[in-house]
Amino acid sequence: MPNQSEPDPIGRVFSAIADPTRRAIVERLVRGPATVTEVAAPLAMSLPAVMQHLQVLEAAGVIVTEKVGRVRSCRVEPAALRAGEQWLSRQRTDWERQLDRLDDYLQEGK
């Protein structure tokens, strides 16, 4: 089995957003910053559970939180999501190139 070291930054992003609850949180925060209470409101879970999800997202660099007084606010960190999007785009380009080559090969056989 390969060495299971710490995932790279893009791996951490994909790992963090693999969970549907965390994806819902990111989708909410893409619309704009929100307090933890606002993020938690539509979720059917306790505030400590929401906080754990937020910690995973923050550790992956997907969101940033800050506390002002007694209120903790969250916002999306676009650079982390952009890095994931760029990786996917490069993969899609490679996949499309391979499919085009396959199509060319299949067309030659007709």
Summary of the structure (lengths in Angstrom):
residues: 110
radius of gyration: 19.1
end to end distance: 43.4
largest distance: 71.3
contacts: 270
relative contact order: 0.14
helix: 62%
strand: 13%
